[in-house]
Amino acid sequence: MFWISLFSRKDSHFDQSLVEKLSQDVGALRTLSIFKPDFPVSPQSLLMAAKGANAMEAVLCVCKMNAVITADIIEALLDSEDFNVLRLLFGRHRSRFPITDMVLIRAALYQYPFMALEMRNSADLQIIWGNVWQSDCSETKLDASEVLTKHATLQVTESMMERIWTSGQFMAKTTLMI
């Protein structure tokens, strides 16, 4: 209710600084877009919105998906707790943001290993595979490994074997290529 009364005033001025401060407040962004559908979106606004999928979607809708997704924004979303931001960007901006090995590693670790396979021409799947195996979550390792090994030939390193042995994991569902 506060945002409606503030944004509906005719004498309200919305500058980039205000939008940047509101970039994590989804309700404020949606209300602002009703009263000023073309509010200014700066790179800092995108950076702040990268911490949550709903905020990022609201900001991207305002700029009509015509935003430059920089490495800084990708880094911010990788640090966020809301992995759905990456899914949102990958789904809508597929080729318009920098796909690094770290993005693909995080994708593999957060139940989205197919993203790594789709980008395999520009990614080193062995690096992604090695990082997946450094995860402490057995289920994540198993799920990502199952997807990756079905579609790629990957080496099992000595340290991976040690982790299997010491944790008592048995990967009966996954065929490993040695």
C-alpha positions as CSV (number, residue, x, y, z in Angstrom):
1,M,0.0,0.0,0.0
2,F,2.9,2.3,0.8
3,W,4.4,1.9,-2.7
4,I,1.1,2.6,-4.4
5,S,0.5,5.8,-2.6
6,L,4.1,6.9,-3.2
7,F,4.4,5.9,-6.9
8,S,0.9,7.2,-7.8
9,R,1.8,10.8,-6.9
10,K,2.1,13.0,-10.0
11,D,5.1,14.8,-8.6
12,S,7.1,11.6,-8.0
13,H,10.5,11.3,-9.7
14,F,12.1,8.0,-10.3
15,D,15.8,8.1,-11.0
16,Q,18.3,5.3,-11.4
17,S,19.5,5.6,-7.8
18,L,15.9,5.0,-6.5
19,V,15.5,2.0,-8.8
20,E,18.8,0.6,-7.7
21,K,17.7,0.8,-4.0
22,L,14.4,-0.9,-4.9
23,S,15.9,-3.6,-7.1
24,Q,15.6,-6.4,-4.5
25,D,12.0,-5.5,-3.5
26,V,9.8,-7.4,-5.9
27,G,6.6,-5.7,-4.7
28,A,8.1,-2.3,-5.2
29,L,9.4,-3.1,-8.6
30,R,6.1,-4.5,-9.8
31,T,4.2,-1.5,-8.4
32,L,6.7,0.9,-9.9
33,S,6.3,-0.8,-13.3
34,I,2.5,-0.1,-13.2
35,F,2.9,3.6,-12.6
36,K,6.1,4.1,-14.6
37,P,6.6,1.2,-17.0
38,D,9.7,2.6,-18.5
39,F,11.7,3.3,-15.3
40,P,15.4,3.5,-15.7
41,V,17.3,0.2,-15.4
42,S,21.1,0.5,-14.8
43,P,23.7,-2.2,-14.6
44,Q,23.7,-1.7,-10.8
45,S,19.9,-2.4,-10.8
46,L,20.5,-5.7,-12.6
47,L,23.4,-6.5,-10.2
48,M,21.1,-6.0,-7.2
49,A,18.2,-7.9,-8.8
50,A,20.5,-10.8,-9.5
51,K,20.0,-12.0,-5.9
52,G,16.5,-13.2,-6.6
53,A,14.6,-14.6,-9.6
54,N,11.4,-12.6,-9.1
55,A,13.3,-9.3,-8.8
56,M,15.4,-10.1,-11.9
57,E,12.3,-11.1,-13.8
58,A,10.6,-7.8,-12.9
59,V,13.7,-5.7,-13.9
60,L,14.1,-7.7,-17.2
61,C,10.4,-7.2,-18.1
62,V,10.8,-3.4,-17.7
63,C,13.8,-3.3,-20.0
64,K,12.0,-5.7,-22.4
65,M,14.7,-8.3,-22.0
66,N,17.1,-5.9,-23.7
67,A,19.7,-5.9,-21.0
68,V,23.5,-6.5,-21.0
69,I,24.2,-9.4,-18.6
70,T,27.8,-8.9,-17.6
71,A,30.2,-11.2,-15.8
72,D,29.6,-9.2,-12.6
73,I,25.9,-9.9,-12.7
74,I,26.6,-13.6,-13.3
75,E,29.0,-13.6,-10.4
76,A,26.3,-12.0,-8.2
77,L,23.8,-14.6,-9.1
78,L,26.2,-17.4,-8.5
79,D,26.7,-16.0,-5.0
80,S,22.9,-15.7,-4.4
81,E,20.8,-18.4,-2.7
82,D,18.2,-18.3,-5.5
83,F,19.5,-20.5,-8.3
84,N,16.4,-19.8,-10.3
85,V,18.0,-16.6,-11.5
86,L,20.4,-18.6,-13.6
87,R,17.5,-20.7,-14.9
88,L,15.7,-17.5,-15.8
89,L,18.7,-16.0,-17.6
90,F,19.6,-19.2,-19.3
91,G,16.1,-19.8,-20.5
92,R,15.5,-16.3,-21.8
93,H,19.0,-15.0,-22.6
94,R,20.6,-18.3,-23.6
95,S,23.4,-16.9,-25.7
96,R,23.4,-13.4,-24.3
97,F,25.3,-13.8,-21.1
98,P,28.8,-15.0,-20.4
99,I,28.9,-18.8,-19.8
100,T,32.0,-19.6,-17.8
101,D,33.1,-22.9,-16.4
102,M,32.0,-21.7,-13.0
103,V,28.4,-21.0,-14.2
104,L,28.3,-24.6,-15.6
105,I,29.8,-26.1,-12.4
106,R,27.1,-24.3,-10.4
107,A,24.5,-25.4,-12.9
108,A,25.6,-29.1,-12.5
109,L,25.6,-28.8,-8.7
110,Y,22.2,-27.3,-8.6
111,Q,20.1,-29.9,-10.4
112,Y,20.7,-28.4,-13.9
113,P,23.5,-30.5,-15.4
114,F,21.9,-30.5,-18.8
115,M,23.0,-26.9,-19.2
116,A,26.7,-28.0,-19.1
117,L,25.9,-30.6,-21.9
118,E,24.2,-28.0,-24.0
119,M,27.2,-25.8,-23.8
120,R,29.8,-28.5,-24.2
121,N,31.4,-26.9,-27.2
122,S,32.6,-24.0,-25.1
123,A,33.1,-25.8,-21.8
124,D,35.6,-28.3,-20.4
125,L,33.3,-31.0,-19.1
126,Q,36.3,-32.6,-17.4
127,I,36.7,-29.5,-15.2
128,I,33.0,-29.5,-14.5
129,W,33.1,-33.2,-13.7
130,G,36.0,-32.7,-11.3
131,N,34.2,-29.9,-9.5
132,V,31.0,-31.9,-9.1
133,W,33.0,-34.5,-7.4
134,Q,34.3,-32.0,-4.8
135,S,30.7,-31.5,-3.6
136,D,29.8,-32.9,-0.3
137,C,26.3,-33.8,-1.4
138,S,26.2,-37.4,-2.5
139,E,22.8,-37.1,-4.3
140,T,24.1,-34.1,-6.3
141,K,27.2,-36.0,-7.3
142,L,25.2,-39.0,-8.4
143,D,22.6,-37.0,-10.3
144,A,25.1,-34.8,-12.1
145,S,27.4,-37.7,-12.8
146,E,24.6,-39.8,-14.3
147,V,23.8,-37.0,-16.7
148,L,27.3,-36.1,-17.6
149,T,28.6,-39.7,-18.1
150,K,25.7,-40.7,-20.3
151,H,26.7,-38.0,-22.8
152,A,30.5,-37.6,-22.5
153,T,33.6,-39.6,-21.9
154,L,35.2,-38.4,-18.7
155,Q,38.2,-39.6,-16.7
156,V,37.9,-40.8,-13.2
157,T,40.8,-39.4,-11.2
158,E,42.5,-41.0,-8.2
159,S,41.0,-38.3,-5.9
160,M,37.5,-39.2,-7.1
161,M,38.1,-42.8,-6.4
162,E,39.4,-42.0,-2.9
163,R,36.2,-39.9,-2.3
164,I,34.1,-42.9,-3.4
165,W,36.0,-45.3,-1.2
166,T,36.1,-43.1,1.9
167,S,32.4,-42.1,1.7
168,G,31.2,-45.6,0.9
169,Q,29.4,-44.4,-2.2
170,F,28.6,-46.9,-4.8
171,M,27.5,-45.6,-8.2
172,A,25.7,-48.6,-9.7
173,K,23.5,-46.4,-11.8
174,T,26.4,-44.6,-13.5
175,T,28.9,-46.1,-16.0
176,L,32.2,-44.5,-15.5
177,M,34.7,-44.3,-18.4
178,I,38.3,-44.9,-17.2
